[in-house]
Amino acid sequence: AVLGPGMTEVRLVCVFGGARIVVPAGMYVEATGMGIFGGWDSKVHNTPPTDPATPWIRLSGVAVFGGVEVREKPPRGRGNLLERLFG
């Protein structure tokens, strides 16, 4: 997806299932959510943008008997082959 300038808000509700959100390396993601008998994990470690026009994502929601994982896509040509193929 192509994001516009500033914040894009995404709300997730996962019940008896899960979601994996993959963002480009370096994109700021503010992930807040709750896992009930499930998990909510963000593996994105970055700092908020200083330019208000920089695209970033605010992710919120709940996972019930399921999970949500947020992670960065490795830059092209990086990471091992299995990770690149099956994410």
CNS distance restraints for C-alpha pairs under 8 A (distance, minus, plus):
assign (resid   3 and name CA) (resid   8 and name CA) 7.06 0.50 0.50
assign (resid   3 and name CA) (resid  55 and name CA) 6.19 0.50 0.50
assign (resid   3 and name CA) (resid  56 and name CA) 7.97 0.50 0.50
assign (resid   4 and name CA) (resid   8 and name CA) 7.52 0.50 0.50
assign (resid   4 and name CA) (resid  55 and name CA) 6.13 0.50 0.50
assign (resid   5 and name CA) (resid  52 and name CA) 7.56 0.50 0.50
assign (resid   5 and name CA) (resid  53 and name CA) 4.57 0.50 0.50
assign (resid   5 and name CA) (resid  54 and name CA) 5.47 0.50 0.50
assign (resid   5 and name CA) (resid  55 and name CA) 4.71 0.50 0.50
assign (resid   5 and name CA) (resid  56 and name CA) 7.88 0.50 0.50
assign (resid   6 and name CA) (resid  52 and name CA) 5.74 0.50 0.50
assign (resid   6 and name CA) (resid  53 and name CA) 4.88 0.50 0.50
assign (resid   6 and name CA) (resid  54 and name CA) 5.39 0.50 0.50
assign (resid   6 and name CA) (resid  55 and name CA) 4.59 0.50 0.50
assign (resid   6 and name CA) (resid  56 and name CA) 6.03 0.50 0.50
assign (resid   7 and name CA) (resid  55 and name CA) 5.95 0.50 0.50
assign (resid   7 and name CA) (resid  56 and name CA) 5.02 0.50 0.50
assign (resid   7 and name CA) (resid  57 and name CA) 5.54 0.50 0.50
assign (resid   7 and name CA) (resid  58 and name CA) 6.63 0.50 0.50
assign (resid   8 and name CA) (resid  55 and name CA) 7.36 0.50 0.50
assign (resid   8 and name CA) (resid  56 and name CA) 6.24 0.50 0.50
assign (resid   8 and name CA) (resid  57 and name CA) 4.86 0.50 0.50
assign (resid   8 and name CA) (resid  58 and name CA) 6.14 0.50 0.50
assign (resid   9 and name CA) (resid  57 and name CA) 5.88 0.50 0.50
assign (resid   9 and name CA) (resid  58 and name CA) 4.77 0.50 0.50
assign (resid   9 and name CA) (resid  59 and name CA) 6.04 0.50 0.50
assign (resid   9 and name CA) (resid  60 and name CA) 7.98 0.50 0.50
assign (resid  10 and name CA) (resid  57 and name CA) 7.19 0.50 0.50
assign (resid  10 and name CA) (resid  58 and name CA) 6.17 0.50 0.50
assign (resid  10 and name CA) (resid  59 and name CA) 4.86 0.50 0.50
assign (resid  10 and name CA) (resid  60 and name CA) 6.47 0.50 0.50
assign (resid  11 and name CA) (resid  59 and name CA) 5.87 0.50 0.50
assign (resid  11 and name CA) (resid  60 and name CA) 4.95 0.50 0.50
assign (resid  11 and name CA) (resid  61 and name CA) 5.23 0.50 0.50
assign (resid  12 and name CA) (resid  59 and name CA) 7.54 0.50 0.50
assign (resid  12 and name CA) (resid  60 and name CA) 6.25 0.50 0.50
assign (resid  12 and name CA) (resid  61 and name CA) 4.58 0.50 0.50
assign (resid  12 and name CA) (resid  62 and name CA) 6.37 0.50 0.50
assign (resid  12 and name CA) (resid  63 and name CA) 7.83 0.50 0.50
assign (resid  13 and name CA) (resid  61 and name CA) 5.58 0.50 0.50
assign (resid  13 and name CA) (resid  62 and name CA) 5.12 0.50 0.50
assign (resid  13 and name CA) (resid  63 and name CA) 5.90 0.50 0.50
assign (resid  13 and name CA) (resid  64 and name CA) 7.99 0.50 0.50
assign (resid  14 and name CA) (resid  18 and name CA) 5.67 0.50 0.50
assign (resid  14 and name CA) (resid  19 and name CA) 7.24 0.50 0.50
assign (resid  14 and name CA) (resid  62 and name CA) 6.39 0.50 0.50
assign (resid  14 and name CA) (resid  63 and name CA) 4.57 0.50 0.50
assign (resid  14 and name CA) (resid  64 and name CA) 6.07 0.50 0.50
assign (resid  14 and name CA) (resid  65 and name CA) 7.94 0.50 0.50
assign (resid  14 and name CA) (resid  66 and name CA) 6.25 0.50 0.50
assign (resid  14 and name CA) (resid  67 and name CA) 7.15 0.50 0.50
assign (resid  14 and name CA) (resid  68 and name CA) 7.81 0.50 0.50
assign (resid  15 and name CA) (resid  63 and name CA) 5.99 0.50 0.50
assign (resid  15 and name CA) (resid  64 and name CA) 4.78 0.50 0.50
assign (resid  15 and name CA) (resid  65 and name CA) 5.92 0.50 0.50
assign (resid  15 and name CA) (resid  66 and name CA) 5.98 0.50 0.50
assign (resid  16 and name CA) (resid  64 and name CA) 6.35 0.50 0.50
assign (resid  16 and name CA) (resid  65 and name CA) 4.82 0.50 0.50
assign (resid  16 and name CA) (resid  66 and name CA) 5.06 0.50 0.50
assign (resid  17 and name CA) (resid  63 and name CA) 7.98 0.50 0.50
assign (resid  17 and name CA) (resid  64 and name CA) 7.98 0.50 0.50
assign (resid  17 and name CA) (resid  65 and name CA) 6.86 0.50 0.50
assign (resid  17 and name CA) (resid  66 and name CA) 4.58 0.50 0.50
assign (resid  17 and name CA) (resid  67 and name CA) 6.75 0.50 0.50
assign (resid  18 and name CA) (resid  63 and name CA) 7.24 0.50 0.50
assign (resid  18 and name CA) (resid  66 and name CA) 4.93 0.50 0.50
assign (resid  18 and name CA) (resid  67 and name CA) 4.56 0.50 0.50
assign (resid  18 and name CA) (resid  68 and name CA) 5.55 0.50 0.50
assign (resid  19 and name CA) (resid  67 and name CA) 6.47 0.50 0.50
assign (resid  19 and name CA) (resid  68 and name CA) 4.88 0.50 0.50
assign (resid  19 and name CA) (resid  69 and name CA) 6.42 0.50 0.50
assign (resid  20 and name CA) (resid  68 and name CA) 5.85 0.50 0.50
assign (resid  20 and name CA) (resid  69 and name CA) 4.80 0.50 0.50
assign (resid  20 and name CA) (resid  70 and name CA) 5.92 0.50 0.50
assign (resid  20 and name CA) (resid  71 and name CA) 7.73 0.50 0.50
assign (resid  21 and name CA) (resid  68 and name CA) 7.67 0.50 0.50
assign (resid  21 and name CA) (resid  69 and name CA) 6.16 0.50 0.50
assign (resid  21 and name CA) (resid  70 and name CA) 4.72 0.50 0.50
assign (resid  21 and name CA) (resid  71 and name CA) 6.39 0.50 0.50
assign (resid  22 and name CA) (resid  70 and name CA) 6.01 0.50 0.50
assign (resid  22 and name CA) (resid  71 and name CA) 5.14 0.50 0.50
assign (resid  22 and name CA) (resid  72 and name CA) 5.48 0.50 0.50
assign (resid  22 and name CA) (resid  73 and name CA) 5.88 0.50 0.50
assign (resid  23 and name CA) (resid  27 and name CA) 6.65 0.50 0.50
assign (resid  23 and name CA) (resid  70 and name CA) 7.67 0.50 0.50
assign (resid  23 and name CA) (resid  71 and name CA) 6.38 0.50 0.50
assign (resid  23 and name CA) (resid  72 and name CA) 4.93 0.50 0.50
assign (resid  23 and name CA) (resid  73 and name CA) 5.82 0.50 0.50
assign (resid  24 and name CA) (resid  72 and name CA) 5.59 0.50 0.50
assign (resid  24 and name CA) (resid  73 and name CA) 5.23 0.50 0.50
assign (resid  24 and name CA) (resid  74 and name CA) 7.49 0.50 0.50
assign (resid  24 and name CA) (resid  75 and name CA) 7.89 0.50 0.50
assign (resid  25 and name CA) (resid  72 and name CA) 5.11 0.50 0.50
assign (resid  25 and name CA) (resid  73 and name CA) 5.68 0.50 0.50
assign (resid  25 and name CA) (resid  74 and name CA) 6.19 0.50 0.50
assign (resid  25 and name CA) (resid  75 and name CA) 6.60 0.50 0.50
assign (resid  26 and name CA) (resid  46 and name CA) 6.72 0.50 0.50
assign (resid  26 and name CA) (resid  72 and name CA) 7.69 0.50 0.50
assign (resid  27 and name CA) (resid  46 and name CA) 7.53 0.50 0.50
assign (resid  27 and name CA) (resid  55 and name CA) 7.62 0.50 0.50
assign (resid  27 and name CA) (resid  56 and name CA) 6.18 0.50 0.50
assign (resid  27 and name CA) (resid  57 and name CA) 7.97 0.50 0.50
assign (resid  28 and name CA) (resid  44 and name CA) 7.79 0.50 0.50
assign (resid  28 and name CA) (resid  46 and name CA) 5.96 0.50 0.50
assign (resid  28 and name CA) (resid  47 and name CA) 6.41 0.50 0.50
assign (resid  28 and name CA) (resid  48 and name CA) 5.84 0.50 0.50
assign (resid  28 and name CA) (resid  49 and name CA) 6.93 0.50 0.50
assign (resid  28 and name CA) (resid  55 and name CA) 7.96 0.50 0.50
assign (resid  28 and name CA) (resid  56 and name CA) 5.16 0.50 0.50
assign (resid  28 and name CA) (resid  57 and name CA) 6.54 0.50 0.50
assign (resid  29 and name CA) (resid  44 and name CA) 6.97 0.50 0.50
assign (resid  29 and name CA) (resid  46 and name CA) 7.84 0.50 0.50
assign (resid  29 and name CA) (resid  56 and name CA) 6.02 0.50 0.50
assign (resid  29 and name CA) (resid  57 and name CA) 4.85 0.50 0.50
assign (resid  29 and name CA) (resid  58 and name CA) 5.91 0.50 0.50
assign (resid  29 and name CA) (resid  59 and name CA) 7.11 0.50 0.50
assign (resid  30 and name CA) (resid  57 and name CA) 6.28 0.50 0.50
assign (resid  30 and name CA) (resid  58 and name CA) 4.77 0.50 0.50
assign (resid  30 and name CA) (resid  59 and name CA) 6.02 0.50 0.50
assign (resid  31 and name CA) (resid  42 and name CA) 6.68 0.50 0.50
assign (resid  31 and name CA) (resid  58 and name CA) 6.10 0.50 0.50
assign (resid  31 and name CA) (resid  59 and name CA) 4.69 0.50 0.50
assign (resid  31 and name CA) (resid  60 and name CA) 5.95 0.50 0.50
assign (resid  31 and name CA) (resid  70 and name CA) 7.94 0.50 0.50
assign (resid  32 and name CA) (resid  59 and name CA) 6.26 0.50 0.50
assign (resid  32 and name CA) (resid  60 and name CA) 4.95 0.50 0.50
assign (resid  32 and name CA) (resid  61 and name CA) 7.14 0.50 0.50
assign (resid  33 and name CA) (resid  40 and name CA) 6.47 0.50 0.50
assign (resid  33 and name CA) (resid  59 and name CA) 7.71 0.50 0.50
assign (resid  33 and name CA) (resid  60 and name CA) 4.99 0.50 0.50
assign (resid  33 and name CA) (resid  61 and name CA) 4.82 0.50 0.50
assign (resid  33 and name CA) (resid  62 and name CA) 5.47 0.50 0.50
assign (resid  33 and name CA) (resid  63 and name CA) 7.87 0.50 0.50
assign (resid  34 and name CA) (resid  39 and name CA) 7.43 0.50 0.50
assign (resid  34 and name CA) (resid  40 and name CA) 6.21 0.50 0.50
assign (resid  34 and name CA) (resid  61 and name CA) 6.65 0.50 0.50
assign (resid  34 and name CA) (resid  62 and name CA) 4.85 0.50 0.50
assign (resid  34 and name CA) (resid  63 and name CA) 6.34 0.50 0.50
assign (resid  35 and name CA) (resid  39 and name CA) 4.59 0.50 0.50
assign (resid  35 and name CA) (resid  40 and name CA) 5.42 0.50 0.50
assign (resid  35 and name CA) (resid  62 and name CA) 5.82 0.50 0.50
assign (resid  35 and name CA) (resid  63 and name CA) 4.73 0.50 0.50
assign (resid  35 and name CA) (resid  64 and name CA) 6.04 0.50 0.50
assign (resid  35 and name CA) (resid  65 and name CA) 7.84 0.50 0.50
assign (resid  35 and name CA) (resid  66 and name CA) 7.57 0.50 0.50
assign (resid  35 and name CA) (resid  67 and name CA) 6.79 0.50 0.50
assign (resid  36 and name CA) (resid  62 and name CA) 7.55 0.50 0.50
assign (resid  36 and name CA) (resid  63 and name CA) 6.11 0.50 0.50
assign (resid  36 and name CA) (resid  64 and name CA) 4.79 0.50 0.50
assign (resid  36 and name CA) (resid  65 and name CA) 6.37 0.50 0.50
assign (resid  36 and name CA) (resid  66 and name CA) 8.00 0.50 0.50
assign (resid  37 and name CA) (resid  64 and name CA) 5.97 0.50 0.50
assign (resid  37 and name CA) (resid  65 and name CA) 4.93 0.50 0.50
assign (resid  37 and name CA) (resid  66 and name CA) 7.19 0.50 0.50
assign (resid  38 and name CA) (resid  63 and name CA) 6.19 0.50 0.50
assign (resid  38 and name CA) (resid  64 and name CA) 5.88 0.50 0.50
assign (resid  38 and name CA) (resid  65 and name CA) 4.89 0.50 0.50
assign (resid  38 and name CA) (resid  66 and name CA) 4.75 0.50 0.50
assign (resid  38 and name CA) (resid  67 and name CA) 5.18 0.50 0.50
assign (resid  39 and name CA) (resid  63 and name CA) 6.83 0.50 0.50
assign (resid  39 and name CA) (resid  66 and name CA) 6.66 0.50 0.50
assign (resid  39 and name CA) (resid  67 and name CA) 4.51 0.50 0.50
assign (resid  39 and name CA) (resid  68 and name CA) 6.25 0.50 0.50
assign (resid  40 and name CA) (resid  63 and name CA) 7.15 0.50 0.50
assign (resid  40 and name CA) (resid  67 and name CA) 5.70 0.50 0.50
assign (resid  40 and name CA) (resid  68 and name CA) 4.82 0.50 0.50
assign (resid  40 and name CA) (resid  69 and name CA) 6.14 0.50 0.50
assign (resid  41 and name CA) (resid  67 and name CA) 7.97 0.50 0.50
assign (resid  41 and name CA) (resid  68 and name CA) 6.18 0.50 0.50
assign (resid  41 and name CA) (resid  69 and name CA) 4.89 0.50 0.50
assign (resid  41 and name CA) (resid  70 and name CA) 6.30 0.50 0.50
assign (resid  42 and name CA) (resid  69 and name CA) 5.75 0.50 0.50
assign (resid  42 and name CA) (resid  70 and name CA) 4.53 0.50 0.50
assign (resid  42 and name CA) (resid  71 and name CA) 6.19 0.50 0.50
assign (resid  43 and name CA) (resid  69 and name CA) 7.53 0.50 0.50
assign (resid  43 and name CA) (resid  70 and name CA) 5.86 0.50 0.50
assign (resid  43 and name CA) (resid  71 and name CA) 4.87 0.50 0.50
assign (resid  43 and name CA) (resid  72 and name CA) 7.21 0.50 0.50
assign (resid  44 and name CA) (resid  70 and name CA) 6.73 0.50 0.50
assign (resid  44 and name CA) (resid  71 and name CA) 5.37 0.50 0.50
assign (resid  44 and name CA) (resid  72 and name CA) 6.03 0.50 0.50
assign (resid  49 and name CA) (resid  54 and name CA) 6.41 0.50 0.50
assign (resid  49 and name CA) (resid  56 and name CA) 7.84 0.50 0.50
assign (resid  50 and name CA) (resid  54 and name CA) 7.88 0.50 0.50
assign (resid  63 and name CA) (resid  67 and name CA) 5.46 0.50 0.50
assign (resid  63 and name CA) (resid  68 and name CA) 6.66 0.50 0.50
assign (resid  74 and name CA) (resid  78 and name CA) 5.91 0.50 0.50
assign (resid  74 and name CA) (resid  79 and name CA) 6.49 0.50 0.50
assign (resid  79 and name CA) (resid  83 and name CA) 6.49 0.50 0.50
assign (resid  79 and name CA) (resid  84 and name CA) 6.66 0.50 0.50
assign (resid  80 and name CA) (resid  84 and name CA) 6.38 0.50 0.50
assign (resid  81 and name CA) (resid  85 and name CA) 6.16 0.50 0.50
assign (resid  82 and name CA) (resid  86 and name CA) 5.85 0.50 0.50
assign (resid  82 and name CA) (resid  87 and name CA) 7.38 0.50 0.50
assign (resid  83 and name CA) (resid  87 and name CA) 4.73 0.50 0.50
